[in-house]
Amino acid sequence: MFSKEIFYFSIVLVGLLVMLTGLCLYLMIKKMMDNKNRTKIEKYKEEYQLALFQLLHEGIEDKRFLNSSPLQTRALVELLAGFSKVLSSPDILKRVQEFAEDHLQPFILSQLKHRRWSIRMNALYWIQDFRMSSMREPLRELRDSGSMSKSEEIQLLKIDVLFNDRDLLPRLTDTLHELTEFEYSLLFQSLGKGQFQPLVQAFDELPDVMKYALIDSIGVKNRMEHIAFLQRLLTNDSTELRIRALKAVVGMEYYLDIPTLSIHLRAESWQERLMAIKACEYIRSPELSPYLQELMSDPSFYVRSQAAQSLLRLPNGKSVLGEMAVHAEDGYARDMAAQWLERGAVS
């Protein structure tokens, strides 16, 4: 009985060894073939580089681009992707698009339908780089499949932005995957003026994560045409929206009048008070001194520190801090004034 068990165990063990050996051989052969193909691709890229450059600059077609093998096509795709990132002339970008749609579309379409996620993602990047508007239908099929990953959906949205798709707004608000504020911000920062305005108009209906990303994008991209929109948000009932609007205004270095600032300097939220103090740095008016002195006794350390820093930048601010360091009734205010006087002396 015991010897029979050993016999069966030996058969299983031998079977496993054969399978592992076969797998190792397969991986080794595949690696060798991949290396061999990569060497060929690099060789083709060297051969085609000058000819493709001439085509993009002068429109001179090379016969070698016709009836290319899969490896030659791959070399052309990689070359074209590199050129598209460094050449920005409208005429050249138009030739990039035409060449991709005339010569590379079947290859890129096959990659777009591949079962491997990384290969599909590369295809989406190429479609964006080459501005292949002829791929709209395959892209629609990928979206309608409902099986796309989050990365694929984000890349599809980037392509929608590039093509100025008429369904961009509903696609942004009704995504298959839940997008983060950061992901929305990246998308919004690539929008043109005509694409941005519908989002501003629909602001009240947007989910909070999109509202926050939209406000931040206005500040990051310095979209001065939406200053009036930000100013309206400064009176919003939502504390978070007011803080975000203040942050965007600060990022744009926009001047807010002192009566408006005074409301936020005395807000209930310490974050709102802090952001309002930062806005004071672009005004530097002596009229702000009483508000900043009052904030030197704020319960929040960050607010006290920012108030002292802003006071130091005002005309006669150093003398005001010197007076507070000695005579302020609040101990926190005295300490903070002394700290910033010392920092000012060092700098």
One Martini backbone bead per residue (centre of mass of N, CA, C, O) as a GRO file, in nm:
protein
  347
    1MET     BB    1   0.059   0.063  -0.021
    2PHE     BB    2   0.300   0.251   0.015
    3SER     BB    3   0.427   0.209  -0.272
    4LYS     BB    4   0.182   0.320  -0.429
    5GLU     BB    5   0.200   0.612  -0.327
    6ILE     BB    6   0.481   0.662  -0.434
    7PHE     BB    7   0.413   0.624  -0.730
    8TYR     BB    8   0.204   0.854  -0.756
    9PHE     BB    9   0.389   1.077  -0.657
   10SER     BB   10   0.599   1.046  -0.884
   11ILE     BB   11   0.411   1.117  -1.118
   12VAL     BB   12   0.339   1.401  -1.022
   13LEU     BB   13   0.627   1.508  -1.005
   14VAL     BB   14   0.703   1.465  -1.299
   15GLY     BB   15   0.474   1.634  -1.418
   16LEU     BB   16   0.565   1.902  -1.288
   17LEU     BB   17   0.848   1.909  -1.413
   18VAL     BB   18   0.754   1.916  -1.705
   19MET     BB   19   0.587   2.175  -1.685
   20LEU     BB   20   0.814   2.363  -1.584
   21THR     BB   21   1.004   2.312  -1.819
   22GLY     BB   22   0.809   2.409  -2.039
   23LEU     BB   23   0.769   2.695  -1.927
   24CYS     BB   24   1.064   2.783  -1.936
   25LEU     BB   25   1.103   2.740  -2.238
   26TYR     BB   26   0.883   2.934  -2.331
   27LEU     BB   27   0.998   3.191  -2.196
   28MET     BB   28   1.272   3.184  -2.336
   29ILE     BB   29   1.171   3.193  -2.628
   30LYS     BB   30   1.003   3.451  -2.600
   31LYS     BB   31   1.238   3.633  -2.516
   32MET     BB   32   1.405   3.591  -2.772
   33MET     BB   33   1.189   3.695  -2.970
   34ASP     BB   34   1.152   3.975  -2.848
   35ASN     BB   35   1.446   4.065  -2.886
   36LYS     BB   36   1.453   4.023  -3.190
   37ASN     BB   37   1.218   4.218  -3.257
   38ARG     BB   38   1.341   4.471  -3.123
   39THR     BB   39   1.589   4.485  -3.306
   40LYS     BB   40   1.428   4.524  -3.568
   41ILE     BB   41   1.275   4.779  -3.489
   42GLU     BB   42   1.525   4.958  -3.443
   43LYS     BB   43   1.626   4.929  -3.733
   44TYR     BB   44   1.377   5.053  -3.872
   45LYS     BB   45   1.392   5.327  -3.732
   46GLU     BB   46   1.660   5.408  -3.860
   47GLU     BB   47   1.562   5.387  -4.159
   48TYR     BB   48   1.287   5.585  -4.123
   49GLN     BB   49   1.345   5.858  -3.989
   50LEU     BB   50   1.413   6.050  -4.227
   51ALA     BB   51   1.166   5.990  -4.407
   52LEU     BB   52   0.951   6.078  -4.197
   53PHE     BB   53   1.053   6.363  -4.157
   54GLN     BB   54   1.010   6.453  -4.453
   55LEU     BB   55   0.710   6.403  -4.464
   56LEU     BB   56   0.628   6.604  -4.234
   57HIS     BB   57   0.775   6.862  -4.368
   58GLU     BB   58   0.719   6.795  -4.709
   59GLY     BB   59   0.536   6.540  -4.811
   60ILE     BB   60   0.730   6.293  -4.863
   61GLU     BB   61   0.689   5.991  -5.000
   62ASP     BB   62   0.760   5.652  -4.910
   63LYS     BB   63   0.758   5.328  -5.034
   64ARG     BB   64   0.828   5.179  -4.759
   65PHE     BB   65   0.533   5.239  -4.628
   66LEU     BB   66   0.438   5.017  -4.803
   67ASN     BB   67   0.359   4.714  -4.709
   68SER     BB   68   0.403   4.657  -4.414
   69SER     BB   69   0.507   4.502  -4.161
   70PRO     BB   70   0.447   4.462  -3.834
   71LEU     BB   71   0.731   4.567  -3.746
   72GLN     BB   72   0.734   4.819  -3.926
   73THR     BB   73   0.480   4.944  -3.811
   74ARG     BB   74   0.582   4.969  -3.523
   75ALA     BB   75   0.812   5.161  -3.592
   76LEU     BB   76   0.632   5.389  -3.703
   77VAL     BB   77   0.467   5.440  -3.452
   78GLU     BB   78   0.703   5.519  -3.263
   79LEU     BB   79   0.810   5.750  -3.434
   80LEU     BB   80   0.548   5.920  -3.451
   81ALA     BB   81   0.516   5.961  -3.148
   82GLY     BB   82   0.777   6.119  -3.112
   83PHE     BB   83   0.716   6.352  -3.312
   84SER     BB   84   0.438   6.449  -3.186
   85LYS     BB   85   0.588   6.563  -2.915
   86VAL     BB   86   0.801   6.781  -3.078
   87LEU     BB   87   0.585   6.860  -3.296
   88SER     BB   88   0.363   7.168  -3.349
   89SER     BB   89   0.283   7.205  -3.623
   90PRO     BB   90  -0.004   7.206  -3.796
   91ASP     BB   91   0.102   7.066  -4.055
   92ILE     BB   92   0.238   6.826  -3.913
   93LEU     BB   93  -0.008   6.723  -3.754
   94LYS     BB   94  -0.168   6.662  -4.010
   95ARG     BB   95   0.033   6.448  -4.120
   96VAL     BB   96   0.017   6.260  -3.885
   97GLN     BB   97  -0.280   6.191  -3.918
   98GLU     BB   98  -0.274   6.092  -4.214
   99PHE     BB   99  -0.066   5.868  -4.178
  100ALA     BB  100  -0.214   5.704  -3.961
  101GLU     BB  101  -0.480   5.658  -4.132
  102ASP     BB  102  -0.332   5.527  -4.390
  103HIS     BB  103  -0.110   5.312  -4.230
  104LEU     BB  104  -0.205   5.244  -3.900
  105GLN     BB  105  -0.500   5.161  -3.837
  106PRO     BB  106  -0.505   4.847  -3.834
  107PHE     BB  107  -0.300   4.813  -3.607
  108ILE     BB  108  -0.440   4.987  -3.386
  109LEU     BB  109  -0.705   4.828  -3.390
  110SER     BB  110  -0.583   4.559  -3.294
  111GLN     BB  111  -0.483   4.680  -3.022
  112LEU     BB  112  -0.765   4.778  -2.916
  113LYS     BB  113  -0.871   4.453  -2.924
  114HIS     BB  114  -0.706   4.352  -2.715
  115ARG     BB  115  -0.683   4.161  -2.417
  116ARG     BB  116  -0.465   4.351  -2.329
  117TRP     BB  117  -0.443   4.634  -2.149
  118SER     BB  118  -0.168   4.765  -2.235
  119ILE     BB  119  -0.229   4.760  -2.541
  120ARG     BB  120  -0.484   4.934  -2.537
  121MET     BB  121  -0.352   5.184  -2.412
  122ASN     BB  122  -0.153   5.241  -2.640
  123ALA     BB  123  -0.370   5.290  -2.853
  124LEU     BB  124  -0.496   5.537  -2.711
  125TYR     BB  125  -0.242   5.712  -2.717
  126TRP     BB  126  -0.213   5.719  -3.026
  127ILE     BB  127  -0.483   5.845  -3.095
  128GLN     BB  128  -0.413   6.106  -2.949
  129ASP     BB  129  -0.140   6.181  -3.080
  130PHE     BB  130  -0.277   6.153  -3.390
  131ARG     BB  131  -0.573   6.245  -3.412
  132MET     BB  132  -0.792   5.995  -3.472
  133SER     BB  133  -1.105   6.050  -3.587
  134SER     BB  134  -1.159   5.767  -3.737
  135MET     BB  135  -1.190   5.615  -3.432
  136ARG     BB  136  -1.473   5.662  -3.308
  137GLU     BB  137  -1.620   5.389  -3.339
  138PRO     BB  138  -1.428   5.203  -3.177
  139LEU     BB  139  -1.456   5.376  -2.920
  140ARG     BB  140  -1.757   5.333  -2.882
  141GLU     BB  141  -1.740   5.025  -2.849
  142LEU     BB  142  -1.566   5.030  -2.596
  143ARG     BB  143  -1.765   5.189  -2.422
  144ASP     BB  144  -2.022   4.995  -2.469
  145SER     BB  145  -1.905   4.733  -2.336
  146GLY     BB  146  -1.844   4.791  -2.010
  147SER     BB  147  -1.515   4.674  -1.976
  148MET     BB  148  -1.364   4.907  -1.896
  149SER     BB  149  -1.131   5.069  -1.750
  150LYS     BB  150  -1.041   5.344  -1.584
  151SER     BB  151  -0.804   5.424  -1.768
  152GLU     BB  152  -0.965   5.407  -2.030
  153GLU     BB  153  -1.180   5.616  -1.962
  154ILE     BB  154  -0.990   5.856  -1.925
  155GLN     BB  155  -0.869   5.841  -2.210
  156LEU     BB  156  -1.138   5.882  -2.356
  157LEU     BB  157  -1.189   6.165  -2.237
  158LYS     BB  158  -0.938   6.296  -2.363
  159ILE     BB  159  -1.036   6.247  -2.652
  160ASP     BB  160  -1.298   6.407  -2.629
  161VAL     BB  161  -1.156   6.673  -2.583
  162LEU     BB  162  -0.992   6.677  -2.846
  163PHE     BB  163  -1.272   6.639  -3.029
  164ASN     BB  164  -1.511   6.789  -2.910
  165ASP     BB  165  -1.740   6.637  -2.785
  166ARG     BB  166  -2.085   6.663  -2.743
  167ASP     BB  167  -2.079   6.434  -2.489
  168LEU     BB  168  -1.887   6.530  -2.260
  169LEU     BB  169  -2.059   6.612  -2.014
  170PRO     BB  170  -2.217   6.343  -1.962
  171ARG     BB  171  -1.953   6.173  -1.937
  172LEU     BB  172  -1.843   6.323  -1.684
  173THR     BB  173  -2.113   6.275  -1.500
  174ASP     BB  174  -2.137   5.955  -1.631
  175THR     BB  175  -1.947   5.732  -1.510
  176LEU     BB  176  -1.839   5.414  -1.462
  177HIS     BB  177  -1.624   5.543  -1.285
  178GLU     BB  178  -1.492   5.674  -1.002
  179LEU     BB  179  -1.372   5.989  -0.975
  180THR     BB  180  -1.139   6.199  -0.883
  181GLU     BB  181  -1.038   6.510  -0.829
  182PHE     BB  182  -0.767   6.481  -0.974
  183GLU     BB  183  -0.879   6.361  -1.240
  184TYR     BB  184  -1.059   6.600  -1.308
  185SER     BB  185  -0.843   6.819  -1.313
  186LEU     BB  186  -0.684   6.708  -1.554
  187LEU     BB  187  -0.919   6.735  -1.752
  188PHE     BB  188  -0.989   7.043  -1.714
  189GLN     BB  189  -0.700   7.157  -1.797
  190SER     BB  190  -0.762   7.066  -2.117
  191LEU     BB  191  -0.969   7.270  -2.161
  192GLY     BB  192  -1.141   7.479  -2.338
  193LYS     BB  193  -1.340   7.744  -2.340
  194GLY     BB  194  -1.588   7.603  -2.479
  195GLN     BB  195  -1.578   7.355  -2.267
  196PHE     BB  196  -1.597   7.511  -1.989
  197GLN     BB  197  -1.867   7.669  -1.982
  198PRO     BB  198  -2.078   7.434  -1.936
  199LEU     BB  199  -1.974   7.372  -1.650
  200VAL     BB  200  -2.039   7.644  -1.523
  201GLN     BB  201  -2.346   7.640  -1.592
  202ALA     BB  202  -2.370   7.338  -1.437
  203PHE     BB  203  -2.263   7.357  -1.141
  204ASP     BB  204  -2.515   7.294  -0.950
  205GLU     BB  205  -2.535   6.983  -1.079
  206LEU     BB  206  -2.277   6.901  -0.969
  207PRO     BB  207  -2.069   6.726  -0.814
  208ASP     BB  208  -1.847   6.800  -0.575
  209VAL     BB  209  -1.587   6.687  -0.710
  210MET     BB  210  -1.628   6.872  -0.964
  211LYS     BB  211  -1.638   7.146  -0.834
  212TYR     BB  212  -1.356   7.146  -0.708
  213ALA     BB  213  -1.199   7.094  -0.973
  214LEU     BB  214  -1.301   7.344  -1.125
  215ILE     BB  215  -1.193   7.562  -0.940
  216ASP     BB  216  -0.895   7.476  -0.940
  217SER     BB  217  -0.858   7.506  -1.253
  218ILE     BB  218  -0.893   7.808  -1.268
  219GLY     BB  219  -0.638   7.872  -1.102
  220VAL     BB  220  -0.417   7.707  -1.251
  221LYS     BB  221  -0.506   7.839  -1.550
  222ASN     BB  222  -0.586   8.139  -1.525
  223ARG     BB  223  -0.912   8.206  -1.562
  224MET     BB  224  -1.021   8.525  -1.589
  225GLU     BB  225  -1.316   8.482  -1.715
  226HIS     BB  226  -1.402   8.351  -1.404
  227ILE     BB  227  -1.410   8.564  -1.172
  228ALA     BB  228  -1.713   8.615  -1.130
  229PHE     BB  229  -1.770   8.326  -1.040
  230LEU     BB  230  -1.589   8.330  -0.787
  231GLN     BB  231  -1.730   8.571  -0.647
  232ARG     BB  232  -1.997   8.425  -0.607
  233LEU     BB  233  -1.878   8.192  -0.428
  234LEU     BB  234  -1.801   8.381  -0.178
  235THR     BB  235  -2.137   8.370  -0.104
  236ASN     BB  236  -2.166   8.094  -0.033
  237ASP     BB  237  -2.287   7.854   0.194
  238SER     BB  238  -2.032   7.700   0.133
  239THR     BB  239  -1.733   7.668   0.277
  240GLU     BB  240  -1.572   7.503   0.067
  241LEU     BB  241  -1.628   7.690  -0.175
  242ARG     BB  242  -1.500   7.943  -0.057
  243ILE     BB  243  -1.218   7.828  -0.020
  244ARG     BB  244  -1.170   7.750  -0.315
  245ALA     BB  245  -1.209   8.035  -0.431
  246LEU     BB  246  -0.980   8.167  -0.273
  247LYS     BB  247  -0.755   7.987  -0.379
  248ALA     BB  248  -0.788   8.069  -0.677
  249VAL     BB  249  -0.741   8.372  -0.635
  250VAL     BB  250  -0.459   8.345  -0.520
  251GLY     BB  251  -0.335   8.196  -0.768
  252MET     BB  252  -0.412   8.462  -0.956
  253GLU     BB  253  -0.359   8.736  -0.808
  254TYR     BB  254  -0.623   8.865  -0.711
  255TYR     BB  255  -0.804   9.147  -0.637
  256LEU     BB  256  -0.945   9.212  -0.323
  257ASP     BB  257  -1.144   9.378  -0.148
  258ILE     BB  258  -1.162   9.462   0.180
  259PRO     BB  259  -1.464   9.410   0.245
  260THR     BB  260  -1.453   9.118   0.142
  261LEU     BB  261  -1.215   9.013   0.316
  262SER     BB  262  -1.332   9.072   0.602
  263ILE     BB  263  -1.535   8.840   0.603
  264HIS     BB  264  -1.315   8.606   0.583
  265LEU     BB  265  -1.137   8.698   0.833
  266ARG     BB  266  -1.427   8.629   1.014
  267ALA     BB  267  -1.464   8.343   0.991
  268GLU     BB  268  -1.530   8.034   1.126
  269SER     BB  269  -1.322   7.917   0.946
  270TRP     BB  270  -0.983   7.871   0.951
  271GLN     BB  271  -0.938   7.815   0.648
  272GLU     BB  272  -1.069   8.077   0.550
  273ARG     BB  273  -0.888   8.272   0.700
  274LEU     BB  274  -0.622   8.175   0.580
  275MET     BB  275  -0.690   8.235   0.279
  276ALA     BB  276  -0.744   8.537   0.322
  277ILE     BB  277  -0.460   8.612   0.410
  278LYS     BB  278  -0.322   8.531   0.144
  279ALA     BB  279  -0.474   8.756  -0.018
  280CYS     BB  280  -0.323   9.000   0.123
  281GLU     BB  281  -0.041   8.983  -0.027
  282TYR     BB  282  -0.172   9.153  -0.293
  283ILE     BB  283  -0.218   9.433  -0.128
  284ARG     BB  284  -0.077   9.583   0.118
  285SER     BB  285  -0.265   9.734   0.325
  286PRO     BB  286  -0.308   9.924   0.612
  287GLU     BB  287  -0.616   9.835   0.647
  288LEU     BB  288  -0.532   9.532   0.741
  289SER     BB  289  -0.401   9.550   1.021
  290PRO     BB  290  -0.638   9.506   1.225
  291TYR     BB  291  -0.709   9.219   1.128
  292LEU     BB  292  -0.427   9.087   1.171
  293GLN     BB  293  -0.402   9.150   1.471
  294GLU     BB  294  -0.649   8.987   1.556
  295LEU     BB  295  -0.527   8.709   1.429
  296MET     BB  296  -0.289   8.675   1.640
  297SER     BB  297  -0.531   8.539   1.844
  298ASP     BB  298  -0.584   8.285   1.715
  299PRO     BB  299  -0.648   7.950   1.768
  300SER     BB  300  -0.477   7.916   1.516
  301PHE     BB  301  -0.157   7.875   1.426
  302TYR     BB  302  -0.172   7.925   1.116
  303VAL     BB  303  -0.312   8.197   1.133
  304ARG     BB  304  -0.104   8.347   1.305
  305SER     BB  305   0.135   8.306   1.114
  306GLN     BB  306   0.011   8.438   0.858
  307ALA     BB  307  -0.047   8.712   0.987
  308ALA     BB  308   0.247   8.784   1.054
  309GLN     BB  309   0.356   8.768   0.768
  310SER     BB  310   0.166   8.987   0.648
  311LEU     BB  311   0.250   9.215   0.838
  312LEU     BB  312   0.555   9.224   0.755
  313ARG     BB  313   0.465   9.328   0.449
  314LEU     BB  314   0.381   9.581   0.557
  315PRO     BB  315   0.370   9.889   0.619
  316ASN     BB  316   0.506   9.895   0.932
  317GLY     BB  317   0.498   9.590   1.027
  318LYS     BB  318   0.747   9.565   1.210
  319SER     BB  319   0.648   9.766   1.427
  320VAL     BB  320   0.391   9.617   1.500
  321LEU     BB  321   0.528   9.355   1.595
  322GLY     BB  322   0.704   9.489   1.810
  323GLU     BB  323   0.465   9.586   1.983
  324MET     BB  324   0.334   9.305   2.026
  325ALA     BB  325   0.582   9.156   2.158
  326VAL     BB  326   0.535   9.348   2.423
  327HIS     BB  327   0.198   9.444   2.450
  328ALA     BB  328   0.037   9.205   2.414
  329GLU     BB  329  -0.207   9.030   2.582
  330ASP     BB  330  -0.152   8.791   2.408
  331GLY     BB  331   0.068   8.532   2.416
  332TYR     BB  332   0.052   8.425   2.125
  333ALA     BB  333   0.103   8.697   1.988
  334ARG     BB  334   0.382   8.752   2.108
  335ASP     BB  335   0.526   8.498   2.004
  336MET     BB  336   0.469   8.533   1.700
  337ALA     BB  337   0.598   8.810   1.666
  338ALA     BB  338   0.883   8.722   1.756
  339GLN     BB  339   0.930   8.504   1.542
  340TRP     BB  340   0.896   8.695   1.285
  341LEU     BB  341   1.116   8.895   1.358
  342GLU     BB  342   1.342   8.685   1.347
  343ARG     BB  343   1.298   8.594   1.055
  344GLY     BB  344   1.330   8.876   0.927
  345ALA     BB  345   1.624   8.915   1.019
  346VAL     BB  346   1.745   8.669   0.870
  347SER     BB  347   1.624   8.748   0.572
   0.00000   0.00000   0.00000
